Amino acid sequence: MLLNTPGVGLGLRREMLDEVLACPSVPVDFWEVAPENWMTLGGRYEKQLTALTKRYPFKTHGLSLSIGSPDPLDTTFVKNVRAFLDQHNIQLYSEHLSYCSAAGHMYDLMPIPFTPEAVRYVVERIKRVQDIIQRPLVLENVSYYAAPGAQMSELDFILNVLEQSDCQLLLDVNNIYVNSVNHGYQAEHFVKALPTKRIAYGHIAGHYNEAEDLIVDTHGADVIEPVWKLLELAYQVHGVFPTLLERDFNIPPLAELLLEVERIRGLQQQSLQLQERIA
């Protein structure tokens, strides 16, 4: 099944607000925000965000759900997320297949052990979240730097979680590339093995090379050529899915970000033309 749904997005950061609001129309198909960075704000920031959510489609990509945490699920937080989604008429809520809390918030994304027990645990929590938000939860394949207690591969863990929970996938091609270097697997095989029907949308970003065999996922640099090639492969295998450029720091002027946004759009159009010729 090919999705064939082009669309290019950009992550909205507060330091970009004035520039974005001053533009009559920014050439992006959707924006993305982390709900916890906005849902407690009022005043000027709330008015500015509301002005944008009325003009553009939005998706959300959270930071604090901590779906794999040993702590009880924070249902109050999840209910607040749903209220934010409803307030701004946002249908899609994505998060990380990881955790960031254990008897306190750790401010980092920790790897869930790749075990059958962890699959069952995470699946039950995903279902509870979906019941509260009344939307499918979309989970991102994350970058990680250690795999404690692994009894299965990263790929098998992700596939089992997706299938058993009936949730959707945020396909981050940069994270696949980063993990393939850090953990020594084939990125192309990983991309091809993911379930097309589960892909809701994708992410692409830059990273930092700490050493030849160690990459740190920073979202603070331009996308490199091997990651662009991996995105192109993902389109060939799964069809064209909406894709967002992430940039979290070292943020250049909007015009420079839009150059990479347009490169995503060019790859989407190229892939659609190729599919049409094959059909």
KEKE-3310 file (N, C-alpha, C; in steps of 0.2 Angstrom, whole numbers, plus 5000, padded with zeros to 4 digits):
npx = (5004:5004:5006:5007:5005:5010:5018:5026:5034:5039:5047:5041:5048:5050:5058:5057:5045:5041:5047:5040:5026:5027:5027:5017:5013:5021:5030:5026:5018:5013:5015:5025:5024:5030:5018:5019:5028:5020:5007:5005:5006:5000:4994:5004:5011:5002:4992:4999:5002:4989:4985:4993:4989:4976:4979:4987:4990:4993:5004:5008:5023:5028:5037:5037:5029:5034:5033:5038:5042:5045:5038:5021:5008:5006:4992:4985:4993:4992:4978:4978:4986:4977:4967:4974:4976:4963:4959:4966:4963:4970:4975:4984:4995:5011:5025:5039:5047:5052:5058:5058:5058:5059:5056:5057:5060:5071:5076:5080:5081:5078:5083:5071:5071:5074:5064:5052:5044:5044:5038:5025:5022:5023:5014:5002:5001:5001:4989:4981:4984:4979:4965:4962:4966:4959:4963:4974:4990:5005:5021:5039:5053:5068:5084:5097:5110:5114:5109:5102:5100:5094:5084:5079:5080:5081:5073:5064:5058:5051:5043:5034:5028:5021:5012:5005:4999:4992:4996:5003:5017:5030:5042:5058:5071:5084:5087:5087:5098:5108:5108:5112:5125:5130:5127:5130:5122:5112:5106:5097:5091:5084:5074:5067:5061:5051:5033:5023:5009:5008:5015:5014:5019:5035:5052:5066:5083:5098:5114:5128:5145:5153:5164:5171:5164:5153:5139:5130:5114:5108:5100:5105:5111:5114:5106:5114:5121:5120:5109:5099:5098:5093:5081:5075:5075:5066:5054:5054:5051:5040:5031:5026:5026:5021:5033:5044:5056:5067:5074:5083:5092:5106:5099:5096:5092:5075:5074:5085:5082:5071:5077:5081:5068:5062:5070:5066:5053:5056:5062:5050:5042:5049:5049:5036:5034:5042:5035:5023:5027:5031:5019)
npy = (4994:5011:5026:5039:5053:5068:5081:5094:5099:5109:5111:5122:5134:5145:5156:5158:5164:5178:5180:5171:5175:5187:5184:5184:5171:5156:5144:5130:5115:5110:5114:5109:5107:5105:5100:5102:5112:5123:5122:5127:5140:5157:5173:5183:5173:5162:5169:5171:5158:5153:5161:5156:5142:5144:5147:5138:5120:5109:5098:5088:5085:5077:5078:5073:5062:5049:5035:5023:5022:5017:5023:5027:5030:5046:5052:5064:5073:5068:5070:5084:5086:5082:5091:5103:5099:5098:5111:5118:5111:5100:5085:5075:5067:5065:5055:5049:5033:5029:5033:5046:5048:5043:5040:5054:5068:5066:5073:5068:5056:5040:5023:5010:4994:4981:4969:4956:4957:4971:4975:4971:4979:4992:4992:4991:5004:5012:5010:5015:5028:5031:5029:5040:5052:5050:5048:5041:5036:5041:5035:5038:5031:5030:5038:5030:5025:5015:4998:4991:4975:4969:4958:4956:4962:4980:4983:4972:4974:4987:4983:4974:4982:4991:4983:4976:4986:4993:5006:5021:5025:5037:5040:5042:5046:5050:5046:5032:5031:5037:5027:5016:5018:5019:5007:4997:4991:4988:5002:5003:4991:4991:5002:4996:4986:4991:4994:4999:5003:5008:5020:5037:5050:5058:5062:5072:5076:5085:5080:5076:5072:5063:5054:5042:5031:5035:5044:5058:5063:5078:5088:5100:5104:5105:5093:5078:5070:5056:5054:5061:5052:5041:5045:5046:5033:5028:5034:5027:5014:5015:5023:5041:5050:5063:5074:5081:5094:5094:5106:5111:5118:5130:5138:5143:5158:5159:5158:5150:5138:5135:5131:5118:5112:5114:5105:5093:5093:5092:5079:5072:5075:5070:5056:5053:5056:5045:5034:5036:5033:5020:5014)
npz = (5000:4995:5002:4996:4999:4999:5008:5017:5032:5046:5061:5074:5083:5098:5096:5082:5080:5078:5065:5057:5059:5053:5040:5026:5020:5024:5015:5019:5023:5035:5052:5067:5085:5101:5113:5127:5129:5126:5131:5144:5143:5143:5138:5127:5120:5119:5111:5099:5095:5093:5082:5072:5072:5067:5054:5048:5046:5060:5068:5083:5093:5106:5122:5135:5138:5141:5139:5141:5155:5172:5181:5186:5173:5169:5170:5171:5165:5151:5149:5149:5138:5128:5129:5125:5111:5107:5109:5099:5088:5083:5076:5077:5087:5092:5099:5108:5107:5120:5136:5149:5163:5179:5195:5195:5184:5170:5159:5147:5134:5137:5133:5130:5137:5126:5126:5127:5138:5141:5129:5131:5142:5138:5127:5134:5141:5130:5124:5134:5134:5121:5123:5131:5124:5113:5100:5088:5095:5089:5087:5088:5081:5090:5093:5101:5114:5121:5124:5136:5143:5132:5123:5111:5094:5090:5079:5079:5092:5089:5079:5085:5096:5088:5081:5091:5099:5090:5086:5078:5067:5068:5057:5059:5049:5051:5064:5062:5054:5062:5073:5065:5063:5076:5081:5072:5061:5046:5038:5027:5027:5038:5036:5025:5031:5039:5043:5031:5032:5044:5045:5049:5048:5044:5050:5048:5050:5057:5063:5075:5073:5084:5084:5073:5074:5082:5083:5088:5091:5087:5081:5077:5066:5048:5037:5032:5017:5016:5024:5017:5006:5012:5016:5003:4999:5008:5003:4991:4995:5004:4998:4997:5011:5023:5028:5040:5044:5057:5068:5082:5088:5086:5076:5060:5050:5044:5030:5026:5032:5025:5013:5015:5018:5005:4998:5003:4998:4984:4983:4987:4976:4965:4969:4968:4954:4949:4954:4946:4933:4934:4937)
capx = (5000:5008:5003:5006:5003:5015:5018:5032:5033:5044:5046:5040:5052:5048:5063:5055:5038:5041:5048:5035:5020:5028:5027:5010:5012:5027:5029:5026:5012:5011:5020:5025:5026:5029:5013:5021:5031:5015:5000:5004:5007:4995:4996:5006:5013:4995:4988:5003:5001:4982:4985:4996:4985:4971:4982:4991:4989:4998:5005:5012:5028:5029:5044:5037:5025:5038:5029:5041:5044:5043:5033:5014:5007:5004:4985:4983:4997:4989:4972:4980:4988:4971:4964:4978:4974:4956:4959:4969:4960:4976:4972:4990:5000:5017:5029:5045:5046:5057:5056:5062:5056:5059:5056:5059:5061:5078:5077:5084:5077:5082:5081:5067:5074:5071:5062:5045:5040:5044:5033:5018:5021:5022:5008:4996:5001:4999:4981:4978:4985:4974:4959:4962:4967:4954:4966:4980:4996:5011:5027:5045:5059:5072:5091:5099:5117:5115:5103:5102:5095:5091:5083:5077:5083:5078:5068:5059:5054:5047:5037:5030:5025:5016:5007:5001:4996:4988:4997:5006:5024:5034:5048:5064:5077:5090:5088:5089:5105:5113:5108:5115:5132:5132:5126:5133:5117:5111:5100:5093:5087:5079:5069:5063:5057:5045:5027:5020:5003:5009:5018:5009:5023:5042:5056:5073:5087:5105:5117:5135:5149:5158:5169:5170:5159:5149:5135:5125:5108:5107:5095:5108:5115:5111:5105:5119:5119:5118:5102:5094:5098:5089:5074:5073:5074:5060:5049:5053:5049:5034:5027:5028:5023:5022:5040:5046:5063:5068:5080:5081:5097:5109:5094:5097:5086:5070:5075:5090:5078:5066:5080:5080:5061:5061:5074:5061:5048:5059:5062:5043:5039:5053:5047:5029:5034:5044:5029:5018:5030:5031:5012)
capy = (5000:5017:5032:5045:5059:5073:5087:5096:5102:5112:5112:5129:5136:5151:5161:5159:5166:5185:5180:5167:5179:5193:5182:5183:5164:5152:5138:5124:5112:5110:5115:5105:5109:5101:5103:5104:5119:5128:5122:5131:5147:5162:5179:5184:5167:5159:5172:5170:5151:5153:5165:5152:5136:5146:5149:5132:5114:5108:5092:5089:5080:5078:5076:5071:5057:5044:5029:5017:5024:5013:5027:5026:5034:5053:5053:5071:5076:5066:5074:5091:5086:5081:5098:5107:5096:5100:5118:5120:5107:5096:5078:5071:5068:5060:5055:5045:5026:5029:5036:5051:5049:5037:5044:5061:5069:5065:5077:5065:5050:5034:5017:5005:4987:4977:4963:4954:4960:4978:4976:4971:4985:4998:4992:4993:5011:5016:5009:5019:5035:5032:5030:5047:5057:5049:5048:5036:5039:5040:5034:5039:5027:5035:5036:5027:5024:5008:4993:4987:4970:4967:4951:4956:4968:4986:4982:4968:4978:4992:4980:4971:4987:4994:4978:4974:4992:4996:5013:5023:5026:5042:5037:5047:5043:5052:5042:5026:5032:5037:5020:5011:5019:5018:5000:4992:4988:4991:5007:5002:4985:4993:5006:4992:4981:4995:4993:5005:5005:5011:5027:5043:5055:5057:5067:5072:5081:5084:5077:5078:5066:5063:5050:5038:5026:5038:5050:5061:5065:5084:5092:5106:5105:5103:5086:5076:5067:5049:5054:5062:5046:5036:5047:5044:5026:5027:5036:5022:5008:5015:5029:5047:5052:5069:5074:5087:5096:5096:5110:5113:5124:5133:5139:5149:5162:5155:5157:5145:5132:5133:5128:5111:5111:5113:5099:5087:5093:5090:5072:5069:5076:5065:5050:5053:5055:5039:5029:5036:5030:5013:5012)
capz = (5000:4995:5005:4991:5002:5000:5013:5020:5038:5049:5068:5076:5089:5100:5093:5075:5080:5075:5058:5054:5059:5049:5033:5024:5020:5024:5011:5022:5023:5042:5057:5073:5091:5107:5117:5134:5128:5124:5134:5150:5142:5141:5135:5120:5116:5117:5105:5093:5093:5090:5076:5067:5071:5062:5047:5045:5049:5065:5072:5089:5094:5113:5125:5142:5139:5145:5138:5144:5162:5177:5185:5184:5168:5171:5166:5171:5159:5145:5148:5147:5131:5124:5129:5120:5104:5105:5108:5093:5082:5080:5076:5077:5093:5092:5105:5107:5110:5125:5143:5152:5170:5184:5201:5194:5177:5168:5154:5142:5131:5138:5129:5134:5136:5120:5129:5126:5144:5139:5124:5134:5147:5134:5123:5139:5142:5124:5124:5139:5131:5115:5126:5134:5119:5108:5093:5088:5097:5084:5091:5084:5082:5093:5093:5108:5114:5124:5124:5142:5144:5126:5122:5104:5091:5090:5074:5081:5097:5087:5075:5090:5099:5083:5079:5097:5102:5085:5086:5072:5067:5066:5054:5059:5045:5054:5070:5059:5051:5068:5076:5061:5064:5083:5083:5067:5057:5039:5039:5022:5029:5044:5033:5021:5036:5043:5040:5027:5034:5051:5045:5049:5044:5045:5052:5045:5054:5057:5069:5076:5073:5090:5082:5067:5076:5087:5081:5093:5088:5090:5078:5077:5060:5041:5035:5028:5011:5017:5027:5012:5002:5016:5015:4996:4999:5012:4999:4986:4998:5007:4996:4999:5017:5025:5031:5043:5045:5064:5070:5088:5090:5080:5071:5055:5047:5041:5023:5026:5034:5019:5008:5016:5017:4998:4996:5005:4993:4978:4984:4986:4969:4961:4970:4965:4947:4947:4955:4941:4927:4936:4937)
cpx = (5004:5003:5002:5003:5008:5014:5024:5031:5040:5043:5046:5044:5050:5052:5061:5049:5037:5042:5043:5028:5021:5027:5019:5008:5019:5026:5030:5019:5009:5017:5020:5027:5026:5024:5015:5025:5026:5009:4999:5005:5001:4998:4998:5008:5006:4992:4992:5002:4994:4982:4988:4992:4979:4973:4985:4989:4995:4998:5009:5017:5030:5036:5043:5032:5028:5034:5032:5044:5041:5038:5026:5013:5004:4997:4983:4987:4994:4982:4973:4982:4982:4967:4967:4976:4968:4955:4961:4967:4966:4974:4978:4994:5005:5021:5035:5044:5052:5054:5061:5061:5057:5061:5059:5061:5069:5080:5082:5079:5081:5079:5077:5070:5070:5069:5054:5041:5039:5039:5026:5017:5019:5016:5002:4996:4999:4992:4978:4978:4980:4967:4957:4962:4962:4957:4972:4986:5001:5017:5033:5050:5065:5080:5093:5107:5119:5109:5104:5097:5091:5090:5080:5080:5078:5072:5062:5054:5049:5041:5032:5025:5019:5011:5002:4997:4991:4990:5001:5013:5026:5041:5053:5070:5083:5092:5090:5097:5110:5113:5112:5123:5134:5132:5127:5127:5116:5105:5095:5088:5082:5073:5064:5058:5051:5039:5024:5014:5003:5012:5013:5013:5030:5046:5063:5077:5094:5108:5125:5139:5154:5164:5167:5164:5154:5146:5131:5120:5106:5102:5098:5112:5111:5111:5111:5117:5117:5110:5097:5093:5093:5082:5071:5072:5067:5054:5048:5050:5041:5029:5029:5023:5025:5029:5042:5053:5063:5075:5079:5086:5101:5104:5095:5091:5081:5071:5080:5086:5074:5070:5080:5073:5060:5065:5069:5056:5050:5059:5055:5041:5043:5051:5040:5029:5037:5039:5024:5021:5030:5024:5009)
cpy = (5006:5022:5038:5051:5064:5078:5088:5100:5105:5113:5120:5130:5143:5157:5162:5163:5173:5184:5176:5171:5185:5191:5181:5175:5161:5146:5132:5121:5111:5112:5110:5108:5104:5103:5105:5110:5125:5128:5125:5138:5151:5168:5180:5178:5163:5162:5171:5163:5150:5156:5160:5145:5138:5146:5142:5126:5113:5100:5093:5083:5081:5076:5073:5065:5051:5037:5023:5017:5019:5016:5026:5031:5041:5055:5060:5075:5074:5069:5081:5092:5086:5088:5103:5105:5099:5107:5121:5116:5103:5089:5073:5072:5062:5060:5050:5038:5025:5031:5041:5053:5042:5040:5051:5061:5069:5070:5074:5059:5044:5028:5012:4998:4984:4970:4962:4957:4967:4980:4976:4977:4991:4998:4994:5000:5015:5015:5014:5027:5036:5033:5037:5052:5056:5050:5043:5040:5037:5040:5034:5034:5031:5033:5034:5025:5018:5004:4989:4981:4967:4960:4950:4962:4974:4986:4978:4971:4983:4989:4977:4976:4990:4989:4977:4980:4995:5004:5015:5024:5033:5040:5042:5044:5045:5048:5035:5026:5032:5030:5015:5011:5017:5010:4995:4988:4991:4996:5005:4996:4987:4997:5001:4987:4985:4994:4999:5007:5009:5018:5032:5049:5053:5063:5066:5077:5080:5081:5079:5072:5067:5059:5046:5033:5028:5044:5052:5064:5072:5089:5099:5108:5103:5095:5084:5071:5060:5049:5056:5056:5041:5038:5045:5037:5024:5029:5030:5016:5009:5020:5035:5049:5059:5069:5081:5088:5098:5100:5113:5118:5125:5135:5144:5153:5157:5153:5151:5138:5130:5130:5120:5108:5109:5107:5093:5087:5091:5082:5069:5069:5071:5058:5048:5052:5048:5033:5030:5033:5022:5010:5012)
cpz = (5000:4997:5000:4994:5004:5005:5016:5026:5041:5057:5070:5083:5091:5096:5085:5075:5076:5068:5055:5054:5055:5041:5031:5023:5019:5020:5014:5023:5030:5046:5063:5079:5096:5112:5124:5134:5127:5129:5140:5149:5140:5138:5128:5116:5114:5111:5099:5090:5090:5083:5071:5066:5067:5055:5044:5049:5054:5066:5078:5090:5102:5116:5132:5143:5143:5145:5141:5151:5166:5182:5182:5178:5171:5167:5166:5166:5152:5144:5146:5140:5126:5124:5125:5113:5102:5104:5102:5087:5079:5081:5078:5083:5093:5098:5103:5110:5114:5132:5145:5159:5173:5191:5201:5186:5175:5162:5148:5139:5132:5134:5133:5132:5130:5122:5127:5132:5143:5134:5127:5138:5143:5130:5128:5140:5136:5123:5129:5137:5125:5118:5128:5128:5113:5101:5094:5091:5091:5088:5086:5086:5085:5093:5101:5108:5118:5124:5130:5142:5138:5125:5114:5101:5091:5085:5076:5087:5094:5083:5080:5094:5094:5082:5085:5100:5096:5084:5079:5073:5065:5064:5054:5055:5048:5060:5067:5057:5057:5072:5072:5062:5071:5084:5078:5063:5050:5040:5033:5024:5034:5040:5029:5025:5040:5040:5037:5030:5040:5050:5044:5046:5046:5048:5049:5049:5053:5063:5070:5077:5079:5088:5076:5068:5081:5084:5087:5089:5091:5087:5077:5071:5054:5041:5031:5022:5012:5020:5022:5008:5006:5016:5008:4996:5003:5007:4993:4989:5000:5004:4999:5005:5019:5029:5034:5045:5053:5064:5077:5091:5085:5074:5067:5054:5044:5033:5022:5027:5028:5013:5009:5016:5009:4995:4998:5000:4986:4978:4983:4979:4964:4962:4967:4957:4945:4948:4949:4935:4928:4935:4930)
residu = (MET:LEU:LEU:ASN:THR:PRO:GLY:VAL:GLY:LEU:GLY:LEU:ARG:ARG:GLU:MET:LEU:ASP:GLU:VAL:LEU:ALA:CYS:PRO:SER:VAL:PRO:VAL:ASP:PHE:TRP:GLU:VAL:ALA:PRO:GLU:ASN:TRP:MET:THR:LEU:GLY:GLY:ARG:TYR:GLU:LYS:GLN:LEU:THR:ALA:LEU:THR:LYS:ARG:TYR:PRO:PHE:LYS:THR:HIS:GLY:LEU:SER:LEU:SER:ILE:GLY:SER:PRO:ASP:PRO:LEU:ASP:THR:THR:PHE:VAL:LYS:ASN:VAL:ARG:ALA:PHE:LEU:ASP:GLN:HIS:ASN:ILE:GLN:LEU:TYR:SER:GLU:HIS:LEU:SER:TYR:CYS:SER:ALA:ALA:GLY:HIS:MET:TYR:ASP:LEU:MET:PRO:ILE:PRO:PHE:THR:PRO:GLU:ALA:VAL:ARG:TYR:VAL:VAL:GLU:ARG:ILE:LYS:ARG:VAL:GLN:ASP:ILE:ILE:GLN:ARG:PRO:LEU:VAL:LEU:GLU:ASN:VAL:SER:TYR:TYR:ALA:ALA:PRO:GLY:ALA:GLN:MET:SER:GLU:LEU:ASP:PHE:ILE:LEU:ASN:VAL:LEU:GLU:GLN:SER:ASP:CYS:GLN:LEU:LEU:LEU:ASP:VAL:ASN:ASN:ILE:TYR:VAL:ASN:SER:VAL:ASN:HIS:GLY:TYR:GLN:ALA:GLU:HIS:PHE:VAL:LYS:ALA:LEU:PRO:THR:LYS:ARG:ILE:ALA:TYR:GLY:HIS:ILE:ALA:GLY:HIS:TYR:ASN:GLU:ALA:GLU:ASP:LEU:ILE:VAL:ASP:THR:HIS:GLY:ALA:ASP:VAL:ILE:GLU:PRO:VAL:TRP:LYS:LEU:LEU:GLU:LEU:ALA:TYR:GLN:VAL:HIS:GLY:VAL:PHE:PRO:THR:LEU:LEU:GLU:ARG:ASP:PHE:ASN:ILE:PRO:PRO:LEU:ALA:GLU:LEU:LEU:LEU:GLU:VAL:GLU:ARG:ILE:ARG:GLY:LEU:GLN:GLN:GLN:SER:LEU:GLN:LEU:GLN:GLU:ARG:ILE:ALA)
# end
